[in-house]
Amino acid sequence: MRFSSWKFFFLALVSSFVICDVVLLSQNLSGIVTKASALTPLLMVLALGLMARAIYPNRPPVWLKLVLSLGAAAMNGRYLWWRITETLVLDWYSGPLSVLLVVMECIAVLNTLIIISQTVNQTDHSPKADKLSSLICGGQYQPSVDIFIPTYDEPASVLQRTMVGAMAMSYPKKTVWLLDDGERPEMETLATELGVRYLARTEHSHAKAGNLNHGFKQSSGEIIITFDADFVPLNNFIERALGFFTDPQLAMIVTPQNFYNPDPPELNLGGRILPHEQTVFYSILQAGRDSSNSVICTGTSILFRRSAIDELGGFPTDTIVEDWVTGMSLQAKGYKTMYLNEMLSVGAAPYDLGAYLVQRIRWAEGTLKTAFSRYCPLFTPGFSLIQRINHMSGVLYWVDQATQSFAYVAPVLYLFFGMRAINTNIPDILSYWAATYIYGMFIVSWVTGCRTIVVSFTYNILQCFHLLPVVVKTALFPNKRVKFKTTPKEAGEVKTDYKLMSPLLVLLFFNLLSIMVTVLQVRPGSGAMGSQIINLLWAQFNLLILGLGVIASMASGSDRRSSPRVQRAERCYVHIGNPAQPNQSQRSYPSELLDISESGAAIRLPEGIQFFPGDELYFSVPNEDLLLQLRLKRESRGNRIMVAFDNPSRADELSLIRFVYTRPHRWKRPAVANEFQAFQAIFMSLLEMRPFRQHGMG
């Protein structure tokens, strides 16, 4: 099918769904009119919320956040009361499904309310960092720093970026350590070349935590900084963060994870209109948790006070989420922890669905098992009530993500087998569910600063069917040991894994089939009411989310490169002839750098520039010690050219890494998309089918 035909088919399909729904809903018009009075209070609340949003178009003040958050709690409470008291089907056939679904909704509502509470009061330590950085730069406060880069099997190209970035940080009293749990001689050679101390261990117990403890025992710095193998610090990392340790009670500083490459969902769902999935967590939730000293330690780009870790007896080794447990243990002992919400490092996002799921399943399994261990936040001595709630919300989050899989099965079971998950009618759905959903979509997303609900559903569909077995297995066998798996750190051969996508594809087919069967059975005037129409609308919504999930899961052909392309928008020069040899005839053209990697770049030239066979091309950037010979790969419309760097020297390779990754002014913090941007991205994703076009399926 050509993609012009697909666009026609897609628009025709949407139009037919809308027409069918309008016809079927018109049969319930009398009931809707009768129940209209029940909608009045909810419409008033929604109208007041939208008026407040018009007055405060960016973010509401704290007092208004509290009011609107209480409104969300009241509406969700009203909805759950209705679901539990009026809609359950408790016969032997449908009862289990009906109860499972309402339990899923209770978990989802509780998780949502906790998230809302965490966003009310967000901290901002950047003004204080401005003042404290002068102590570091002026030499008044300069404790010794050990920088740990633990590694197991990551490739040299990935580790090289991280080590170069660590060595580029402007701080005199630092020692960079490569902690190699793979005992690879080639890594020792690379570390020695870059000025990094190499440390391997022959006994490999306790995975990353054991590796960190080995480095801890062999070093002596007052402050320890940890970076995952694929995270590159910006050169102002120490300058911005270290000064906070002048407070003797501060034991840990967490900084956000940002990514230099898009993951498949980010790229496929609108082509970077939507930010990375974790942007909401790092930009909003962590800053809110910081106000109650319950920030989550996330493993990389973290600073620790050595004496505080020593008091714990080292990094905990009886868990695969040693980072989270380390942070909780420090907080439980009364130490201060802090979240510095600045872009101070960049790392690699998962390149495909397989890497994404390996990462999420490891996080989920480790977090869930913690609830059954001695580290359970509910019973850990020293926590306040709000700290217990905030840390247990991490456990609740994974349960919520897994149990949402019930919602994609329920309408299919009804439309094919008559299993009713909910007993209600269209007017009540509008009064309770629709009003609560609309309030959440337009008000809660604004209050919290989070992405829209539909986008959250799309990310959930990628993992929920893979997480459900993890939740069940952990609940039944909480003490069964897990095998630690590292997330793949390099693109390699990026390919679409249809086996991992199989739950989405199967349910996509059955939801579509159930819709078609129901539409053929239900005709105007047939008297079809209530549950049948509700499940039909439900299946249509599922079809949308499942379709987005399939698109998001596809591997992107544009990222199949030996090194990732980093987006840039800055001035550069393209030279014909070597500008370093003034006796040689040469011309220079001011141009625009669009993106760049260790191997090549995309550049926009001025209008009318042409190159001829035999031209020697060079590339430079103002105020950078960087001059690279170019090889033209291809030209495209708008004077945009793709170039490769032709046999750069070793010194040029390292200079290029520092230029691409470590300069703070070249990185912008990702912003959370608003509702309009999110829906625009979703619509264009379905209309354009970008990953399928890249795979040559049209």
C-alpha positions in Angstrom: 0.0 0.0 0.0 1.4 3.4 -1.0 1.3 5.9 1.8 -0.9 8.3 -0.1 -3.4 5.5 -0.1 -2.9 4.9 3.6 -3.7 8.5 4.4 -7.0 8.2 2.5 -7.8 4.9 4.2 -6.9 6.3 7.7 -9.1 9.4 7.3 -11.9 7.3 5.9 -11.6 4.9 8.8 -11.7 7.7 11.4 -14.7 9.3 9.6 -16.6 6.1 9.5 -16.0 5.5 13.2 -17.2 9.0 14.0 -20.4 8.6 11.9 -21.1 5.2 13.4 -20.6 6.5 16.9 -22.9 9.5 16.4 -25.6 7.3 15.0 -25.4 4.9 17.9 -25.1 7.6 20.5 -28.2 9.3 19.1 -30.3 6.4 20.2 -29.4 7.3 23.8 -30.1 11.0 23.3 -33.2 10.9 25.5 -31.3 9.4 28.4 -28.5 11.9 28.0 -31.0 14.8 28.1 -32.7 13.4 31.1 -29.4 13.1 33.0 -28.1 16.5 31.9 -28.7 18.1 35.3 -26.1 15.6 36.8 -23.5 17.1 34.5 -24.0 20.7 35.6 -21.7 20.8 38.7 -19.0 19.0 36.9 -19.2 21.3 33.9 -19.0 24.3 36.3 -15.8 22.8 37.9 -14.3 22.3 34.5 -15.3 25.8 33.4 -13.7 27.3 36.5 -10.6 25.3 35.9 -10.3 26.5 32.3 -10.9 30.1 33.4 -8.0 29.7 35.9 -5.8 28.3 33.2 -6.6 31.3 31.0 -5.5 33.6 33.9 -2.3 31.6 34.5 -1.4 30.3 31.1 2.0 28.8 32.1 1.8 27.3 35.5 -0.6 28.0 38.4 0.6 29.4 41.8 1.0 26.9 44.7 -2.4 27.8 46.3 -4.2 27.2 43.0 -2.4 23.9 42.5 -3.7 22.8 45.9 -7.3 23.8 45.0 -7.2 22.1 41.7 -5.5 19.0 43.1 -8.2 18.7 45.7 -10.7 19.1 42.9 -9.0 16.2 41.0 -9.1 14.1 44.2 -12.8 14.8 44.7 -13.7 13.9 41.1 -11.7 10.7 41.1 -13.2 9.8 44.5 -16.7 10.4 43.1 -15.8 8.3 40.1 -14.5 5.3 42.1 -17.5 5.4 44.5 -19.8 5.1 41.4 -17.7 2.3 39.9 -17.7 0.3 43.1 -21.3 0.8 44.2 -23.2 0.9 40.9 -21.2 -0.8 38.0 -19.8 -4.0 39.2 -20.9 -7.3 37.6 -20.6 -10.0 40.3 -21.9 -13.1 38.7 -19.7 -16.2 38.3 -19.0 -15.5 34.6 -18.1 -11.8 34.4 -17.3 -11.2 38.1 -13.5 -11.8 38.1 -13.0 -9.5 35.1 -15.2 -6.8 36.6 -13.4 -6.9 39.9 -9.9 -7.0 38.3 -10.8 -3.9 36.3 -12.1 -1.8 39.2 -9.0 -2.8 41.2 -6.8 -1.6 38.3 -8.7 1.7 38.3 -8.3 2.1 42.1 -4.5 1.6 41.7 -4.4 4.0 38.8 -6.3 6.7 40.7 -4.2 6.3 43.8 -1.0 6.5 41.7 -2.3 9.6 39.9 -3.2 11.4 43.2 0.2 10.7 44.7 1.9 12.1 41.6 -0.2 15.2 41.8 0.7 15.7 45.4 4.4 15.4 44.5 4.2 18.2 42.0 2.6 20.9 44.2 5.8 22.2 45.8 8.8 22.0 43.5 12.3 23.1 44.4 14.8 25.1 42.4 18.4 25.1 43.7 20.0 26.8 40.6 20.1 30.3 42.2 22.1 28.8 45.1 24.3 26.9 42.7 25.2 30.2 41.1 26.5 31.5 44.4 28.3 28.3 45.5 30.0 27.7 42.2 32.2 30.7 43.0 33.6 28.8 46.0 34.7 26.0 43.7 36.1 28.2 40.9 37.8 30.5 43.5 39.5 27.6 45.3 37.8 28.3 48.7 36.2 24.9 48.7 37.9 22.0 46.9 37.4 18.6 48.5 39.0 15.6 46.7 36.7 13.9 44.3 36.7 10.3 43.0 34.7 9.7 39.8 33.6 6.1 39.3 32.6 4.7 35.8 31.5 1.1 36.4 31.5 -1.1 33.3 30.9 -4.7 32.4 30.6 -5.3 28.7 30.0 -1.8 27.2 31.9 -1.1 23.9 34.9 1.1 23.8 33.2 3.7 21.7 30.6 4.3 24.5 33.2 4.2 27.3 35.5 6.6 25.5 32.9 9.3 25.4 32.3 9.0 29.1 36.0 9.0 30.1 36.7 11.9 27.8 33.8 13.9 29.4 35.0 13.0 32.9 38.5 14.1 32.2 37.2 17.3 30.6 35.4 18.5 33.8 37.2 21.6 35.1 38.3 20.7 38.6 41.9 20.1 39.7 41.4 17.6 42.6 39.7 14.8 40.8 40.6 11.2 40.0 38.7 9.4 37.3 38.3 5.6 37.8 37.2 3.0 35.2 35.9 0.1 37.3 36.0 -2.8 34.8 34.0 -5.8 35.9 34.8 -7.5 32.6 38.6 -7.6 33.0 39.3 -6.4 29.5 42.9 -5.5 28.6 41.8 -3.3 25.8 39.8 -1.1 28.3 43.0 -0.8 30.4 44.9 0.4 27.4 42.1 3.0 26.5 41.9 4.2 30.1 45.7 4.7 30.3 45.7 6.6 27.1 43.0 9.0 28.3 44.6 9.5 31.8 42.0 7.5 33.6 42.9 5.1 36.4 41.9 1.5 35.6 40.7 -0.9 38.3 39.5 -4.4 37.6 38.4 -7.1 40.1 38.8 -10.9 39.7 35.8 -11.7 41.9 32.5 -10.4 40.3 29.8 -10.9 42.9 27.0 -8.4 43.4 27.1 -6.9 39.9 27.3 -3.1 39.8 27.0 -2.6 43.6 30.0 -5.0 44.1 32.0 -3.2 41.5 31.3 0.2 43.1 32.3 -1.1 46.5 35.5 -2.4 45.1 36.3 1.1 43.8 35.2 2.6 47.1 37.8 0.5 49.0 40.6 1.4 46.6 40.0 5.1 46.6 39.9 7.9 49.2 38.2 11.0 47.7 35.9 12.9 50.1 33.2 13.1 47.4 32.3 10.2 45.1 30.6 10.8 41.7 29.1 7.9 39.7 28.4 7.8 36.0 27.0 4.9 34.1 29.2 3.8 31.2 27.0 5.6 28.7 26.6 9.0 30.5 28.9 11.9 29.5 29.2 14.7 32.1 29.3 18.3 30.9 32.4 20.1 31.8 30.6 22.3 34.4 29.2 19.3 36.3 31.5 19.6 39.4 31.4 23.4 39.3 27.6 23.5 39.6 27.1 20.7 42.1 30.0 20.3 44.5 29.6 23.5 46.5 26.4 22.2 48.1 28.5 19.8 50.2 29.6 22.7 52.3 26.5 21.7 54.3 27.9 18.8 56.5 24.4 17.2 56.6 24.2 16.8 52.9 25.0 13.2 51.8 23.8 13.0 48.2 23.0 15.1 45.2 20.9 13.7 42.3 21.0 15.3 38.9 18.6 14.5 36.0 19.2 12.0 33.2 19.1 13.6 29.8 19.7 11.9 26.5 21.7 12.7 23.4 19.7 10.3 21.1 15.9 9.8 20.8 14.5 6.4 21.7 12.1 4.9 19.1 8.9 6.2 20.8 10.2 9.7 21.0 11.4 9.7 17.3 8.4 7.8 15.8 5.6 9.6 17.7 5.8 12.9 15.8 9.6 13.1 15.2 10.8 14.7 18.4 7.7 16.9 19.1 7.3 14.8 22.3 10.3 14.7 24.7 11.8 11.6 26.1 9.5 9.5 28.3 11.6 10.3 31.5 11.5 14.0 31.0 8.3 14.3 33.2 10.0 12.3 36.0 13.2 14.3 36.0 11.8 17.8 35.2 8.8 17.7 37.5 8.4 14.7 39.9 12.0 14.7 41.2 11.8 18.4 41.9 8.6 17.9 43.8 9.9 15.0 45.9 13.0 17.0 46.8 10.9 19.3 49.0 10.2 16.3 51.3 13.8 14.9 51.2 12.5 11.8 49.3 14.3 12.3 46.0 15.0 9.0 44.2 18.7 8.1 43.6 18.8 7.0 40.0 22.2 5.5 39.7 24.1 7.8 37.3 25.3 11.4 37.5 25.0 11.3 41.3 27.3 12.8 44.0 27.8 11.1 47.4 29.7 12.1 50.6 32.1 9.3 51.3 31.7 9.3 55.0 27.9 8.8 54.6 28.3 5.8 52.3 30.9 4.5 54.7 28.3 4.7 57.5 26.0 2.5 55.4 28.8 -0.1 55.1 29.1 0.6 51.3 26.6 0.4 48.5 23.9 -2.2 49.3 24.6 -5.5 47.5 21.4 -7.5 48.3 19.3 -5.7 45.7 19.6 -4.9 42.0 18.3 -1.4 42.6 21.2 -0.4 44.8 20.9 3.2 43.7 17.3 3.6 45.0 18.1 1.7 48.2 21.3 3.8 48.8 19.3 7.0 48.6 16.5 5.7 50.8 19.1 4.4 53.4 20.8 7.8 53.6 17.4 9.6 54.0 16.3 7.1 56.7 19.5 7.9 58.7 18.5 11.6 58.7 20.9 12.8 56.1 19.8 15.5 53.6 19.6 14.6 50.0 19.1 17.0 47.2 17.9 17.3 43.6 19.7 19.7 41.4 17.4 20.2 38.4 20.0 21.2 35.8 21.3 19.6 32.6 24.7 18.4 33.7 25.2 15.2 31.8 23.9 13.4 28.7 23.5 9.7 28.1 22.2 7.0 25.6 18.6 6.2 25.5 17.6 2.6 24.5 17.9 2.2 20.8 15.1 -0.3 20.3 12.1 -1.9 22.0 14.3 -4.8 23.3 16.7 -2.5 25.1 13.8 -0.4 26.4 12.1 -3.5 27.9 15.3 -4.9 29.4 15.8 -1.7 31.3 12.2 -1.3 32.4 11.8 -5.0 33.5 15.0 -4.7 35.6 13.8 -1.5 37.3 10.4 -3.0 37.9 11.6 -6.3 39.3 14.2 -4.7 41.6 11.7 -2.1 42.9 8.9 -4.6 43.5 11.3 -7.1 45.3 12.4 -4.2 47.6 8.8 -4.1 48.9 9.3 -7.6 50.3 12.8 -6.9 51.7 14.3 -5.2 54.7 14.4 -2.0 52.7 10.6 -1.8 52.3 9.8 2.0 52.7 6.7 1.2 54.8 8.8 -0.4 57.6 12.2 1.3 57.4 12.9 3.2 60.6 13.6 6.9 60.4 11.1 7.8 57.6 8.4 10.4 57.9 4.9 9.6 56.6 5.4 11.6 53.4 8.7 9.9 52.7 7.1 6.4 53.1 4.3 7.4 50.7 6.6 8.9 48.1 9.0 5.9 48.1 6.1 3.4 48.1 4.7 5.2 45.1 7.6 3.8 43.1 6.3 0.3 43.9 2.8 1.3 43.1 3.8 2.8 39.8 5.0 -0.5 38.4 1.9 -2.3 39.6 -0.2 0.4 37.9 1.7 0.0 34.7 1.3 -3.8 34.7 -2.4 -4.0 35.6 -3.5 -1.5 32.9 -3.1 -4.4 30.5 -6.6 -5.6 31.7 -8.2 -2.5 30.0 -7.0 -3.7 26.5 -8.6 -7.1 26.9 -11.9 -6.3 28.5 -13.9 -4.9 25.5 -12.7 -7.8 23.3 -14.0 -10.3 25.9 -17.3 -8.5 26.0 -17.8 -8.1 22.2 -16.9 -11.7 21.5 -17.9 -13.7 24.6 -20.3 -11.4 26.4 -18.1 -11.0 29.5 -19.2 -7.7 31.0 -16.6 -5.8 32.9 -18.9 -2.9 33.7 -22.7 -2.5 34.0 -23.7 1.0 33.1 -25.2 3.3 30.5 -24.1 6.2 28.2 -25.5 9.0 30.4 -23.6 7.7 33.5 -20.4 7.3 31.5 -20.7 11.0 30.5 -21.5 12.0 34.0 -18.7 10.1 35.8 -16.0 8.8 33.5 -16.0 11.4 30.7 -16.1 14.4 33.1 -13.2 13.0 35.2 -11.2 12.2 32.1 -11.6 15.6 30.6 -10.8 17.3 33.8 -7.6 15.2 34.0 -6.6 15.9 30.4 -7.0 19.7 30.5 -6.4 20.5 34.2 -4.3 17.9 35.9 -1.7 17.9 33.1 -1.5 21.7 33.5 -1.2 21.5 37.3 1.5 18.9 37.3 3.2 20.0 34.1 3.0 16.4 32.8 2.2 15.3 29.3 -1.4 14.5 28.3 -3.1 11.3 29.4 -3.2 9.8 25.8 0.6 10.1 25.6 0.9 8.3 29.0 -1.3 5.5 27.7 0.9 5.2 24.6 4.1 4.7 26.7 2.2 2.3 29.0 1.1 0.0 26.2 4.8 -0.7 25.3 5.5 -2.3 28.6 2.3 -3.3 30.4 2.0 -6.9 28.9 5.7 -7.5 29.7 5.5 -6.1 33.2 2.4 -8.1 34.3 4.3 -11.5 34.5 7.0 -9.7 36.5 4.4 -8.4 39.0 2.7 -11.8 39.4 6.0 -13.6 39.7 7.3 -11.2 42.3 4.1 -11.4 44.3 4.3 -15.2 44.3 8.1 -15.7 44.6 9.5 -12.5 46.2 12.7 -14.1 47.4 13.7 -15.7 44.1 17.0 -14.3 43.0 17.1 -12.4 39.7 19.9 -12.4 37.1 21.2 -8.9 36.5 21.0 -7.7 32.9 22.7 -4.5 31.7 20.8 -2.3 29.1 22.4 -2.5 25.7 24.4 0.7 25.3 25.1 0.8 21.5 22.9 0.8 18.5 24.6 -2.0 16.6 22.1 -3.6 14.3 18.9 -1.9 15.3 15.9 -3.9 14.2 12.2 -4.3 14.9 11.5 -7.2 17.3 8.0 -8.4 16.2 8.1 -11.1 18.9 8.1 -8.4 21.6 5.4 -6.5 19.7 3.2 -9.6 19.5 0.8 -8.6 22.3 0.2 -5.3 20.6 -0.3 -6.8 17.2 -2.6 -9.6 18.4 -4.8 -7.2 20.4 -4.8 -4.6 17.6 -6.2 -7.3 15.3 -8.9 -8.5 17.8 -10.0 -5.0 18.8 -10.4 -4.1 15.1 -12.2 -7.3 14.4 -14.6 -6.8 17.4 -15.4 -3.3 16.2 -16.2 -4.5 12.7 -18.4 -7.4 14.0 -20.3 -5.1 16.4 -20.9 -2.4 13.8 -22.3 -5.0 11.4 -24.6 -6.3 14.1 -25.8 -3.0 15.5 -28.1 -1.0 13.1 -30.0 2.2 13.7 -33.2 1.5 15.4 -32.1 -1.9 16.6 -32.3 -0.7 20.2 -28.7 -1.4 21.1 -28.0 0.4 24.3 -25.6 0.7 27.2 -22.8 -1.9 27.5 -22.6 -2.8 23.8 -22.0 0.8 22.7 -19.7 1.5 25.7 -17.5 -1.5 24.8 -17.5 -0.4 21.2 -16.2 3.0 22.0 -13.7 1.4 24.4 -12.4 -0.9 21.7 -12.0 2.2 19.4 -9.9 4.0 22.0 -7.8 0.8 22.5 -7.3 0.6 18.7 -5.9 4.1 18.8 -3.5 3.4 21.7 -2.4 0.0 20.2 -1.8 1.6 16.8 0.4 4.2 18.4 2.2 1.5 20.4 3.0 -0.4 17.2 4.3 2.8 15.6 6.4 3.6 18.7 7.9 0.1 18.8 9.3 0.2 15.3 13.1 0.6 15.0 14.0 3.8 13.3 16.2 3.5 10.3 17.6 7.0 10.8 19.5 5.9 13.9 21.3 3.0 12.4 24.7 4.7 12.5 28.0 3.8 14.1 27.7 6.8 16.3 24.6 8.8 17.3 23.8 12.1 15.7 23.4 14.9 18.2 21.1 17.8 17.2 22.8 21.2 16.8 21.9 24.6 15.5 25.0 26.8 15.5 27.3 28.6 13.2 30.2 26.8 11.5 32.5 27.2 8.5 33.0 25.0 5.4 36.3 25.7 3.7 37.5 24.8 0.2 41.2 24.4 0.8 43.0 24.1 4.2 42.7 27.3 6.2 45.6 26.2 8.3 47.9 26.6 5.2 47.7 30.3 4.3 49.8 29.9 1.2 47.2 27.6 -0.3 44.2 29.0 -2.2 41.1 28.6 -0.1 37.6 30.0 0.3 35.5 29.9 3.5 31.7 29.9 3.7 29.7 30.7 6.9 27.2 27.8 7.3 24.9 26.2 9.8 25.7 23.0 11.7 22.4 20.9 12.0 23.6 17.7 13.6 27.0 16.1 14.3 28.5 12.8 15.5 32.1 11.5 15.9 31.9 10.3 12.3 30.1 13.0 10.3 27.7 16.0 10.3 24.7 17.6 8.5 25.4 21.2 7.4 23.3 23.8 5.6 25.3 25.9 3.2 24.6 29.4 1.9 22.6 29.5 -1.3 24.4 28.9 -4.6 27.5 27.1 -3.2 28.7 24.3 -5.4 31.6 21.8 -5.0 33.6 20.2 -7.8 35.6 17.0 -8.0 39.1 17.6 -6.5 37.9 20.2 -4.0 39.5 19.7 -0.5 36.8 20.4 2.0 37.3 21.3 5.7 35.1 22.0 8.7 35.6 24.4 11.6 33.6 26.0 14.4 34.3 29.5 15.8 36.1 29.5 19.1 36.8 25.8 18.9 40.2 24.1 18.3 38.7 22.0 15.6 39.6 21.7 12.0 38.5 18.5 10.2 38.7 17.4 6.6 35.4 16.5 5.0 34.2 13.9 2.5 30.9 14.8 0.8 28.4 11.9 1.3 25.3 13.4 -0.4 23.5 16.6 -1.0 19.8 17.3 -0.4 17.3 20.0 -1.0 17.8 23.4 0.6 21.6 23.3 0.4 21.7 20.7 3.1 24.7 18.4 2.8 25.8 15.2 4.6 29.5 14.9 5.3 31.9 12.4 6.8 35.0 13.4 8.7 37.9 12.0 6.6 40.6 10.2 8.6 40.7 12.5 11.6 43.8 12.2 13.8 43.5 10.7 17.3 43.7 14.2 18.8 40.9 15.4 16.5 38.7 12.4 17.5 39.0 13.4 21.2 38.5 17.1 20.5 35.4 16.2 18.5 34.0 14.2 21.5 34.6 17.2 23.8 32.9 19.5 21.3 29.9 17.3 20.7 29.1 16.2 24.2 30.7 18.3 27.0 29.9 22.0 26.2 27.0 23.1 28.5 25.8 26.0 26.3 25.2 23.6 23.5 22.5 21.6 25.3 19.0 22.7 26.0 16.8 21.1 28.7 13.9 19.2 27.2 10.5 20.7 27.6 7.3 18.8 28.3 4.9 18.9 25.4 1.5 20.6 26.0 -1.9 19.1 25.0 -1.9 20.7 21.5 1.7 19.5 20.7 0.9 16.0 22.0 -2.2 15.6 19.9 -0.5 17.1 16.9 2.3 14.5 17.3 -0.2 11.6 17.7 -2.2 12.6 14.7 0.8 13.0 12.5 2.2 9.7 13.7 -0.9 7.9 12.5 -1.1 9.9 9.3 2.5 9.7 8.2 3.5 6.2 9.5 7.1 7.4 9.6 8.9 4.2 10.7 7.1 2.1 8.1 8.2 4.5 5.4 11.8 4.3 6.6 11.6 0.5 6.5 10.5 0.7 2.8 7.0 -0.8 3.5 5.3 1.6 1.2 
